[in-house]
Amino acid sequence: MFPILETERLILREIKKEDSENIFACFSNNDVTRYYGQQSFQNIEQAEQLVEFFSKNYHEKRGIRWGIEGKGSKGIIGTVGFNAWLPKHKRAEIGYEIHPDQWRKGYTIEAVSKVLSFGFNSMDLTRIGAVVFIDNEASNNLLTKIGFQKEGVLRNYMYQNGIAHDTNVYSLLNNNKY
């Protein structure tokens, strides 16, 4: 059973095929994908494939991705969750995105904080990592604000629009803060 998480303003729930239009709205937006390491979506089929990918990752215990939905609203405004989940090594990497219409409202930090708590307390993670484009000020600031420590720089680590970019590497260790 897919875990449903709740915060003061949000419900974090399983992403379904019906969410494909909202996934497309996020991933077809150049402002969202600018620091994502992938091209913006061109058609709804790409969003449907991503929904299937999230589902497959969860069932194969390689990741878990929640849809972020505002309480009292219908439809997701972004996603948050873990990639590169390795239960044997008790670690995963966090990833997230939110539609620009919802930026600067505190939703991302609210969702990320809840997912971190779930990762440490329910998934038995010891380490949660993050890899972020150096130029992505908002994400770099968010991670340091909630306690992630920068471990270094991966040079030419991710490609965006055919250009190699350096990324910051962060980690948060389970210190019972969450």
C-alpha positions as CSV (number, residue, x, y, z in Angstrom):
1,M,0.0,0.0,0.0
2,F,1.4,3.3,-1.1
3,P,1.9,5.6,2.0
4,I,-0.1,8.8,2.1
5,L,1.6,11.7,4.0
6,E,-0.1,14.8,5.3
7,T,1.2,18.2,6.3
8,E,-0.6,21.3,7.5
9,R,-1.4,22.4,3.9
10,L,-0.6,19.4,1.7
11,I,-1.4,15.8,1.0
12,L,1.4,13.7,-0.5
13,R,-0.1,10.8,-2.4
14,E,0.6,8.2,-5.0
15,I,0.9,9.6,-8.6
16,K,-1.7,8.1,-10.9
17,K,-2.2,8.2,-14.6
18,E,-4.9,10.8,-14.1
19,D,-2.2,13.1,-12.9
20,S,-0.4,13.0,-16.3
21,E,-1.8,16.5,-17.3
22,N,-0.4,18.1,-14.2
23,I,2.9,16.2,-14.6
24,F,3.0,17.6,-18.1
25,A,2.3,21.1,-16.9
26,C,5.4,20.9,-14.7
27,F,7.8,19.1,-16.9
28,S,6.9,21.0,-20.1
29,N,7.8,24.3,-18.3
30,N,11.3,25.4,-19.1
31,D,11.5,27.1,-15.7
32,V,11.0,23.8,-14.0
33,T,13.3,21.7,-16.2
34,R,16.1,24.3,-16.4
35,Y,18.0,22.6,-13.6
36,Y,16.6,19.1,-14.0
37,G,19.0,17.4,-16.3
38,Q,16.4,16.6,-18.9
39,Q,14.7,18.3,-21.8
40,S,11.2,19.8,-21.3
41,F,8.4,17.5,-22.3
42,Q,6.8,18.0,-25.7
43,N,3.8,15.8,-25.3
44,I,1.5,14.2,-22.8
45,E,2.8,10.7,-23.6
46,Q,6.1,11.7,-21.9
47,A,4.2,12.6,-18.7
48,E,2.4,9.2,-18.9
49,Q,5.7,7.4,-19.2
50,L,7.1,9.3,-16.2
51,V,4.1,8.3,-14.1
52,E,4.7,4.7,-15.1
53,F,8.4,5.1,-14.2
54,F,7.5,6.4,-10.7
55,S,5.2,3.4,-10.2
56,K,7.7,0.9,-11.4
57,N,10.5,2.4,-9.2
58,Y,8.2,2.1,-6.2
59,H,7.2,-1.5,-6.8
60,E,10.9,-2.5,-7.5
61,K,12.0,-0.6,-4.3
62,R,14.3,1.7,-6.2
63,G,12.5,4.9,-5.3
64,I,9.2,6.5,-4.1
65,R,7.7,9.6,-5.5
66,W,4.6,11.4,-4.1
67,G,2.4,13.8,-5.9
68,I,2.0,17.1,-4.0
69,E,-1.6,18.2,-3.7
70,G,-3.0,21.2,-1.8
71,K,-5.6,20.3,0.8
72,G,-9.0,21.2,-0.6
73,S,-7.7,21.3,-4.2
74,K,-7.8,18.7,-6.9
75,G,-4.7,17.9,-8.9
76,I,-1.0,17.8,-8.0
77,I,1.2,20.9,-8.1
78,G,4.5,19.0,-8.2
79,T,6.3,15.9,-6.9
80,V,8.7,14.9,-4.2
81,G,10.4,11.7,-3.3
82,F,13.4,9.5,-3.3
83,N,15.5,8.2,-6.2
84,A,18.5,5.9,-6.1
85,W,17.0,4.1,-3.0
86,L,19.3,1.4,-1.8
87,P,17.7,-0.3,1.3
88,K,20.8,-2.4,1.8
89,H,22.9,0.7,2.3
90,K,20.1,2.7,4.0
91,R,20.4,5.6,1.7
92,A,18.5,7.5,-1.0
93,E,18.6,10.8,-2.9
94,I,15.8,13.3,-2.6
95,G,14.3,15.0,-5.6
96,Y,11.4,17.5,-6.1
97,E,9.8,20.0,-8.4
98,I,6.9,22.3,-8.1
99,H,5.0,24.3,-10.7
100,P,6.1,27.9,-10.9
101,D,2.6,29.1,-10.1
102,Q,3.2,27.7,-6.6
103,W,6.8,28.9,-6.0
104,R,7.6,31.0,-3.0
105,K,4.7,29.8,-0.9
106,G,6.7,27.4,1.3
107,Y,5.1,24.2,-0.2
108,T,8.4,22.7,-1.3
109,I,10.0,22.9,2.1
110,E,6.9,21.7,3.7
111,A,6.7,18.6,1.4
112,V,10.5,17.9,1.6
113,S,10.5,18.1,5.4
114,K,7.7,15.5,5.6
115,V,9.4,13.2,3.2
116,L,12.7,13.4,5.1
117,S,10.9,12.5,8.3
118,F,9.3,9.5,6.5
119,G,12.6,8.5,5.0
120,F,14.4,8.4,8.4
121,N,11.5,7.1,10.5
122,S,9.7,4.7,8.2
123,M,12.2,3.7,5.6
124,D,15.1,3.3,8.0
125,L,17.4,5.6,6.0
126,T,20.7,6.7,7.5
127,R,21.7,9.1,4.8
128,I,19.7,11.2,2.3
129,G,21.6,12.8,-0.5
130,A,20.9,15.5,-3.0
131,V,22.6,16.5,-6.2
132,V,21.8,20.1,-7.4
133,F,23.0,22.3,-10.2
134,I,25.3,24.9,-8.8
135,D,23.3,27.7,-10.4
136,N,20.0,26.5,-8.8
137,E,20.0,29.0,-6.0
138,A,16.5,28.2,-4.7
139,S,17.2,24.5,-4.3
140,N,20.7,25.0,-2.8
141,N,19.2,27.5,-0.3
142,L,16.3,25.1,0.6
143,L,18.6,22.2,1.3
144,T,21.0,24.2,3.5
145,K,18.1,25.8,5.3
146,I,16.8,22.4,6.4
147,G,20.1,21.1,7.5
148,F,21.8,19.4,4.5
149,Q,25.6,19.7,4.4
150,K,27.4,20.4,1.2
151,E,30.0,17.6,0.6
152,G,31.5,18.9,-2.6
153,V,31.2,19.5,-6.3
154,L,30.8,17.0,-9.1
155,R,32.3,18.5,-12.1
156,N,30.5,18.2,-15.5
157,Y,28.1,15.8,-13.7
158,M,24.8,16.6,-15.5
159,Y,23.8,17.6,-18.9
160,Q,21.1,20.2,-19.7
161,N,20.4,21.2,-23.3
162,G,23.6,19.5,-24.4
163,I,25.9,21.4,-22.0
164,A,27.7,19.8,-19.0
165,H,27.1,21.4,-15.7
166,D,28.8,21.1,-12.3
167,T,26.6,20.1,-9.4
168,N,26.7,20.4,-5.6
169,V,26.5,17.2,-3.6
170,Y,24.6,17.4,-0.2
171,S,23.8,14.9,2.5
172,L,21.6,14.8,5.6
173,L,22.3,12.1,8.1
174,N,19.7,10.7,10.5
175,N,20.3,12.6,13.6
176,N,16.8,12.2,15.0
177,K,16.0,15.8,14.0
178,Y,13.1,14.5,11.9
